């Protein structure tokens, strides 16, 4: 029996008891009182002390009747509450089996009553927890791989340098390779820290001029774009959003760096700040399959299948951009550009 039916049954019984109990109590106590008084009034052969004691007891019983009814009512309510909530207590057993060691455990209830809906909500919550746990596990495994590979390269280079004497040219080549590997490790760790910081949300929300932030970031990357042979095109309208300037700068920086890094010589980078979307970054480059776009926002996901090729970076740029956008209650979406490359649109709530 479901808790609703149990509570309804207890309520009906309580109503019936509320009507019948006073009448029955009054009749029983009246009978008891008049029985004590009648022992002597009817002239029965009962000694006087016994008559007086029986009369006093009957009177005391009548006086204590409300207290007795109250105690019985409290006891009845307690028993009824335990009985009504027993299905909830029975549900606690299966929930207690859920833990990190068996995230796949599900209650799978039957029916459509309150407890069944509660159990289904618990199952849905466990689905989300399991998905998040699996995502964290996959993230840790990918991060371990990304860190282990350059460390192995560094160890090999050091062992080569220690195994034989090197010429000046070989030593210069070795140190440059070690420096490049170390710089990549720094970028990877910095990206992991930025991703963790953005996942924690915003510490404060202040009005920020998005067009000014974009202009500052583009000015800082102009030399890099020129060296890569990329032409920068801008259309920046005044736009104020609520958020943290440092994180917004990181968002724009990641999108601009990706657009330059994965461009082609003689290509273009078009950046627009407007009303809807708030920010658009479009670059030219290799053709991006539509089915591969969603995966680019996952950590350590690159368009190239060769994971040992780290020339393009650690694969955290778009993942950090998505995390920062979500922290600002915005949306980020990407799709293949018309002439190759990628188009990224960022929607951010406008300042009130």
C-alpha positions as CSV (number, residue, x, y, z in Angstrom):
1,X,0.0,0.0,0.0
2,X,1.4,3.4,-1.0
3,X,2.0,6.2,1.6
4,X,-0.9,8.2,0.2
5,X,-3.4,5.4,0.7
6,X,-2.0,4.7,4.2
7,X,-2.4,8.3,5.2
8,X,-5.9,8.5,3.7
9,X,-6.9,5.3,5.7
10,X,-5.4,6.7,8.9
11,X,-7.2,10.0,8.3
12,X,-10.6,8.2,7.8
13,X,-10.0,6.1,10.9
14,X,-9.1,9.2,12.9
15,X,-12.3,11.0,11.8
16,X,-14.4,8.0,12.9
17,X,-12.5,7.8,16.2
18,X,-13.0,11.5,16.7
19,X,-16.8,11.1,16.5
20,X,-17.1,7.8,18.3
21,X,-14.5,8.1,21.1
22,X,-16.0,11.0,23.0
23,X,-19.4,9.2,23.1
24,X,-18.0,5.9,24.1
25,X,-15.7,7.5,26.7
26,X,-18.5,9.4,28.2
27,X,-20.8,6.4,28.4
28,X,-18.1,4.1,29.9
29,X,-17.0,6.6,32.5
30,X,-20.6,7.4,33.4
31,X,-21.3,3.7,33.9
32,X,-18.1,3.5,36.0
33,X,-19.1,6.5,38.2
34,X,-22.6,5.4,38.8
35,X,-21.5,1.9,39.5
36,X,-19.3,3.2,42.3
37,X,-22.0,5.4,43.7
38,X,-24.6,2.7,43.3
39,X,-22.8,0.2,45.5
40,X,-24.2,1.9,48.6
41,X,-27.2,3.8,47.2
42,X,-28.9,0.5,46.2
43,X,-28.6,-0.7,49.8
44,X,-26.4,-3.7,48.9
45,X,-24.7,-5.5,51.8
46,X,-21.3,-3.7,51.3
47,X,-19.3,-2.2,54.1
48,X,-19.2,1.6,54.2
49,X,-15.4,1.9,53.7
50,X,-15.6,-0.1,50.5
51,X,-18.4,2.0,49.2
52,X,-16.5,5.2,49.8
53,X,-13.3,3.8,48.2
54,X,-15.2,2.6,45.1
55,X,-16.9,6.0,44.8
56,X,-13.6,7.9,45.2
57,X,-11.9,5.6,42.6
58,X,-14.7,6.2,40.1
59,X,-14.4,9.9,40.6
60,X,-10.7,9.8,40.1
61,X,-11.1,7.8,37.0
62,X,-13.5,10.4,35.6
63,X,-11.0,13.2,36.4
64,X,-8.1,11.4,34.7
65,X,-10.0,10.4,31.6
66,X,-8.8,13.4,29.4
67,X,-5.2,12.5,30.2
68,X,-5.7,8.9,29.4
69,X,-7.4,9.8,26.1
70,X,-4.4,12.1,25.3
71,X,-1.8,9.4,25.9
72,X,-3.8,6.9,23.8
73,X,-4.1,9.5,21.0
74,X,-0.3,10.2,21.0
75,X,0.5,6.5,21.0
76,X,-2.0,5.9,18.1
77,X,-0.5,8.8,16.1
78,X,3.0,7.5,16.6
79,X,2.0,4.0,15.4
80,X,0.1,5.4,12.5
81,X,3.1,7.6,11.4
82,X,5.5,4.7,11.6
83,X,3.1,2.6,9.5
84,X,2.5,5.3,6.9
85,X,6.2,6.0,6.5
86,X,7.3,2.3,6.3
87,X,7.4,2.3,2.5
88,X,9.9,5.2,2.6
89,X,12.0,3.3,5.1
90,X,11.9,0.3,2.9
91,X,13.2,2.5,0.0
92,X,16.2,3.5,2.0
93,X,17.6,0.0,1.8
94,X,18.1,0.0,-2.0
95,X,19.5,3.6,-2.0
96,X,22.1,2.6,0.6
97,X,23.5,0.1,-1.9
98,X,24.4,2.9,-4.3
99,X,28.0,4.1,-4.1
100,X,31.2,4.7,-6.2
101,X,31.8,1.0,-6.4
102,X,28.5,0.4,-8.2
103,X,27.3,3.5,-9.9
104,X,25.4,1.3,-12.4
105,X,23.0,0.2,-9.7
106,X,19.4,1.3,-10.3
107,X,16.2,0.9,-8.3
108,X,13.9,0.6,-11.4
109,X,10.6,0.9,-9.6
110,X,7.2,-0.2,-10.8
111,X,4.0,1.8,-10.8
112,X,3.3,5.5,-10.8
113,X,2.8,6.4,-7.2
114,X,4.8,8.9,-5.2
115,X,7.5,6.4,-4.2
116,X,7.9,5.2,-7.7
117,X,8.4,8.7,-9.0
118,X,10.9,9.4,-6.2
119,X,12.8,6.2,-7.1
120,X,12.8,7.2,-10.7
121,X,14.2,10.6,-9.8
122,X,16.9,8.9,-7.8
123,X,17.7,6.7,-10.8
124,X,17.9,9.8,-13.1
125,X,20.2,11.5,-10.5
126,X,22.4,8.4,-10.5
127,X,22.6,8.6,-14.3
128,X,23.9,12.2,-14.1
129,X,26.3,11.3,-11.4
130,X,27.6,8.3,-13.3
131,X,28.0,10.4,-16.4
132,X,29.9,13.1,-14.5
133,X,32.1,10.5,-12.7
134,X,32.9,8.8,-16.0
135,X,33.7,12.2,-17.5
136,X,36.1,13.0,-14.6
137,X,37.7,9.5,-15.0
138,X,38.2,10.0,-18.7
139,X,39.5,13.5,-18.1
140,X,42.1,12.2,-15.5
141,X,43.1,9.5,-17.9
142,X,43.6,11.9,-20.8
143,X,45.4,14.4,-18.6
144,X,47.8,11.6,-17.4
145,X,48.4,10.6,-21.0
146,X,49.0,14.2,-22.1
147,X,51.5,14.7,-19.2
148,X,53.2,11.4,-19.5
149,X,54.1,11.8,-23.2
150,X,56.2,15.0,-23.0
151,X,57.8,13.7,-19.8
152,X,58.9,10.6,-21.6
153,X,60.3,12.8,-24.4
154,X,62.2,14.9,-21.9
155,X,63.6,11.8,-20.3
156,X,64.7,10.4,-23.7
157,X,66.4,13.7,-24.6
158,X,68.2,13.9,-21.3
159,X,69.4,10.2,-21.6
160,X,70.7,10.9,-25.1
161,X,72.6,13.9,-23.8
162,X,74.1,11.9,-21.0
163,X,75.0,8.9,-23.1
164,X,77.4,10.7,-25.4
165,X,79.3,13.9,-25.8
166,X,77.5,16.4,-28.0
167,X,78.8,19.0,-30.4
168,X,77.7,22.6,-30.0
169,X,75.1,22.2,-32.7
170,X,73.7,19.0,-31.2
171,X,73.6,20.5,-27.8
172,X,71.7,23.5,-29.1
173,X,69.2,21.3,-30.8
174,X,68.8,19.2,-27.7
175,X,68.2,22.2,-25.4
176,X,65.7,23.7,-27.9
177,X,63.7,20.5,-27.9
178,X,63.8,20.3,-24.2
179,X,62.7,23.9,-24.0
180,X,59.8,23.3,-26.4
181,X,58.7,20.3,-24.5
182,X,58.8,22.2,-21.2
183,X,56.8,25.1,-22.7
184,X,54.1,22.7,-23.8
185,X,54.0,21.3,-20.2
186,X,53.6,24.8,-18.9
187,X,50.7,25.5,-21.3
188,X,49.0,22.2,-20.4
189,X,49.2,22.9,-16.7
190,X,48.1,26.5,-17.2
191,X,45.1,25.2,-19.2
192,X,44.2,22.7,-16.6
193,X,44.2,25.4,-13.9
194,X,42.1,27.7,-16.1
195,X,39.6,25.0,-16.7
196,X,39.4,24.2,-13.0
197,X,39.0,27.9,-12.2
198,X,36.2,28.4,-14.7
199,X,34.4,25.3,-13.5
200,X,34.1,26.9,-10.1
201,X,32.0,29.7,-11.3
202,X,32.3,33.5,-11.1
203,X,33.5,35.2,-7.9
204,X,31.9,38.5,-9.0
205,X,29.8,39.9,-11.8
206,X,30.6,43.4,-13.0
207,X,29.7,45.2,-16.2
208,X,32.3,44.6,-18.9
209,X,32.8,46.1,-22.3
210,X,33.1,43.0,-24.5
211,X,34.1,45.0,-27.5
212,X,37.0,46.6,-25.6
213,X,38.2,43.2,-24.3
214,X,38.1,41.8,-27.9
215,X,40.0,44.8,-29.2
216,X,42.7,44.4,-26.5
217,X,43.1,40.6,-27.2
218,X,43.3,41.2,-31.0
219,X,45.9,43.9,-30.6
220,X,48.0,41.5,-28.5
221,X,47.8,38.8,-31.2
222,X,48.3,40.9,-34.2
223,X,52.0,40.0,-34.6
224,X,51.2,36.3,-34.3
225,X,48.5,36.6,-37.0
226,X,50.9,38.5,-39.3
227,X,53.6,35.9,-38.8
228,X,51.1,33.2,-39.7
229,X,50.0,35.0,-42.8
230,X,46.5,35.5,-41.4
231,X,44.4,38.7,-42.1
232,X,42.3,39.9,-39.2
233,X,38.9,41.4,-40.0
234,X,36.9,43.0,-37.2
235,X,33.5,44.5,-36.6
236,X,33.1,45.5,-33.0
237,X,29.9,47.1,-31.8
238,X,29.6,48.4,-28.2
239,X,28.4,45.6,-26.0
240,X,28.2,45.3,-22.2
241,X,28.0,42.0,-20.5
242,X,28.1,40.9,-16.8
243,X,31.1,38.9,-15.7
244,X,34.8,38.7,-14.8
245,X,37.2,40.5,-17.1
246,X,40.0,38.0,-16.6
247,X,37.8,35.0,-17.6
248,X,36.3,36.9,-20.6
249,X,39.8,37.8,-21.8
250,X,40.7,34.1,-21.5
251,X,37.6,33.2,-23.5
252,X,38.4,35.6,-26.3
253,X,42.1,34.7,-26.2
254,X,41.4,30.9,-26.6
255,X,39.1,31.5,-29.6
256,X,41.5,33.9,-31.3
257,X,44.5,31.6,-30.7
258,X,42.7,28.6,-32.1
259,X,41.5,30.6,-35.1
260,X,45.1,31.6,-35.9
261,X,46.7,28.3,-35.0
262,X,44.4,26.2,-37.2
263,X,44.3,28.7,-40.1
264,X,46.1,28.6,-43.4
265,X,48.7,31.0,-44.9
266,X,46.8,33.7,-46.6
267,X,43.7,32.9,-44.6
268,X,41.4,35.3,-42.7
269,X,40.2,35.7,-39.1
270,X,36.9,37.5,-38.8
271,X,35.8,38.6,-35.3
272,X,32.4,40.3,-34.7
273,X,30.9,41.7,-31.5
274,X,27.2,42.4,-31.7
275,X,23.9,41.9,-30.1
276,X,23.1,38.3,-30.9
277,X,25.4,36.5,-30.8
278,X,27.6,38.6,-28.6
279,X,30.8,37.3,-30.1
280,X,31.5,35.5,-33.4
281,X,34.9,34.1,-34.5
282,X,35.3,32.7,-38.0
283,X,38.5,31.4,-39.5
284,X,39.6,29.8,-42.7
285,X,41.4,26.5,-42.7
286,X,41.0,22.8,-43.2
287,X,37.5,21.5,-43.7
288,X,35.9,20.5,-40.4
289,X,33.4,17.6,-40.6
290,X,30.1,18.6,-39.1
291,X,29.9,15.4,-37.0
292,X,33.3,16.2,-35.4
293,X,32.4,19.7,-34.3
294,X,30.7,18.8,-31.0
295,X,33.7,16.7,-29.9
296,X,36.0,19.7,-30.2
297,X,34.6,21.1,-27.0
298,X,35.7,18.1,-25.0
299,X,39.0,18.3,-23.1
300,X,42.1,17.0,-25.0
301,X,40.0,16.5,-28.2
302,X,41.7,17.5,-31.4
303,X,40.6,17.3,-35.0
304,X,43.7,15.4,-35.9
305,X,43.6,11.7,-34.9
306,X,47.3,11.5,-34.0
307,X,47.5,12.2,-30.3
308,X,51.3,12.2,-30.3
309,X,51.4,15.3,-32.5
310,X,51.2,18.2,-30.0
311,X,52.0,20.9,-32.4
312,X,48.5,22.2,-32.2
313,X,48.4,22.4,-28.4
314,X,46.9,20.5,-25.5
315,X,43.4,20.4,-26.8
316,X,41.9,22.5,-24.0
317,X,41.2,25.8,-25.8
318,X,37.6,25.2,-26.7
319,X,36.9,23.2,-23.5
320,X,38.0,26.2,-21.5
321,X,35.9,28.5,-23.7
322,X,32.8,26.4,-23.1
323,X,33.4,26.3,-19.4
324,X,33.9,30.1,-19.2
325,X,30.8,30.7,-21.3
326,X,28.7,28.4,-19.1
327,X,30.0,30.2,-16.0
328,X,28.6,33.5,-17.5
329,X,25.2,31.8,-18.1
330,X,25.9,31.9,-21.9
331,X,25.9,29.5,-24.8
332,X,28.7,28.6,-27.2
333,X,28.2,26.8,-30.4
334,X,30.3,26.0,-33.4
335,X,29.8,24.8,-37.0
336,X,31.9,24.4,-40.1
337,X,32.6,27.7,-41.9
338,X,31.6,28.2,-45.4
339,X,35.0,28.0,-47.0
340,X,36.7,25.7,-44.5
341,X,37.6,26.3,-40.9
342,X,35.3,26.9,-38.0
343,X,32.7,29.4,-37.0
344,X,32.2,29.8,-33.2
345,X,29.2,31.8,-31.8
346,X,29.1,32.9,-28.2
347,X,25.8,34.2,-26.7
348,X,26.1,36.1,-23.4
349,X,23.4,37.8,-21.4
350,X,23.4,41.5,-21.8
351,X,23.9,43.7,-18.7
352,X,20.7,45.1,-17.3
